[in-house]
Amino acid sequence: MESFTNRAIEIIKNIPQGKVMTYGQVAKLAGSPRGARQVVRILHSMGQKYHLPWHRVINAKGEIGIHDEEGFLMQKNLLQNEGVKFESERTINLKDYQVNVVLEKEDVDLI
């Protein structure tokens, strides 16, 4: 059986350019519906190692969750460079940009 961490990494790797997923959405697809904080830890500790598009993962409100200004601006700029438009300073309209998939565990590579 594949680990939650490995599944989360594969899901994040497959988020299309110009789209976003929420931490909770990634966690649920990876098999742990209450594992949003684990997704944050994976992005923080393994993002560079696995070249994850970390900037495409946001919170359930459609907001960038990074609180330090440098990280916030970096994530916002990366998303804007992919064509994502912000409704306000921090918020993206999830209806327009969220990847909406319901997958079986075997279908993660189809995102």
DAMOFEN-V7082 format. One record per helix or strand of 3 or more residues. SS is the DSSP state (H for helix, E for strand). FROM is the first residue (numbers start at 1). TO is the last residue. If there is no record, write none. Layout:
ss:SS from:FROM to:TO
ss:SS from:FROM to:TO
This chain:
ss:H from:4 to:13
ss:E from:20 to:22
ss:H from:23 to:29
ss:H from:36 to:46
ss:H from:54 to:56
ss:H from:69 to:81
ss:H from:94 to:97
ss:H from:105 to:110
